[in-house]
Every structure is written in structure tokens, then in C-alpha cells.
Amino acid sequence: MEKKYSEQEEQLARFAKALGHPARIAILKYLLAQESCFFGEIHEILPIAKATVSQHLSELKNAGLIQGEIMPPKVRYCINKENWAIAGRLFESFLGQEVRSESVCCK
């Protein structure tokens, strides 16, 4: 029997995975603080090697949390506002659920 997850569960899991590293959180915080898209090399701003930044940006882009396009000699990065709003709603809905268990299984 094949188990299926809802589209919202799969999307929430993608966002959660993308947020699962402190470097990605730092990158997102940096991009969120920008008034416009960032043109430049993020590895120059954050204490992360260029190759590592590239991997983290790829994860964030694949999850849909950021957008980026190559504009030689630099790359333009910004938050994907539509997906950022979706992520906010999904996390709020998930984490805002009340714990209903009254068992004392964990202390």
C-alpha cells in the first residue's frame, strides 16, 4: 500500500530541509535585510567558503525560498516573496497546533 503525503506536507518538508542548516538561515537573514535584490558575492559577507555558499544557495533555490539569476560577472539573489509567504503560513499552521495529548509519556 502506497502512502501519500499532502502537497502541503511535502512543501513544508522541503522548506524545513532548506532551513536545516545555520548557514542557510544566515543567508536568508542577510537577503531579508536587503532593500532590493543583492548583487554580489555572499561569501564575502558571511564567514563561509565560496563553494559552500554555492551549495547552500542551491538548496535554498531548489526549495523555492530564494531566486537567483546570473548577470555576469555577478549573480542576483533575492527572497522569493510568494514562496516565503507560503512557508510562513505552513509553518504557522503546523507549529501553531495545540498539543492535545494528556499522557505523561515524557518527563
Secondary structure as the mmCIF struct_conf table of DSSP 4:
data_model
#
loop_
_struct_conf.conf_type_id
_struct_conf.id
_struct_conf.beg_label_comp_id
_struct_conf.beg_label_asym_id
_struct_conf.beg_label_seq_id
_struct_conf.end_label_comp_id
_struct_conf.end_label_asym_id
_struct_conf.end_label_seq_id
HELX_RH_AL_P HELX_RH_AL_P1 GLU A 7 ALA A 18
TURN_TY1_P TURN_TY1_P1 LEU A 19 LEU A 19
BEND BEND1 GLY A 20 HIS A 21
HELX_RH_AL_P HELX_RH_AL_P2 PRO A 22 LEU A 32
TURN_TY1_P TURN_TY1_P2 ALA A 33 ALA A 33
BEND BEND2 GLU A 35 SER A 36
STRN STRN1 PHE A 38 PHE A 39
BEND BEND3 GLY A 40 GLY A 40
HELX_RH_AL_P HELX_RH_AL_P3 ILE A 42 ILE A 45
BEND BEND4 LEU A 46 ILE A 48
HELX_RH_AL_P HELX_RH_AL_P4 LYS A 50 ALA A 63
TURN_TY1_P TURN_TY1_P3 GLY A 64 GLY A 64
BEND BEND5 LEU A 65 LEU A 65
STRN STRN2 ILE A 66 MET A 71
TURN_TY1_P TURN_TY1_P4 PRO A 72 PRO A 73
STRN STRN3 LYS A 74 ILE A 79
HELX_RH_AL_P HELX_RH_AL_P5 LYS A 81 LEU A 95
TURN_TY1_P TURN_TY1_P5 GLY A 96 GLY A 96
HELX_LH_PP_P HELX_LH_PP_P1 GLN A 97 VAL A 99
#
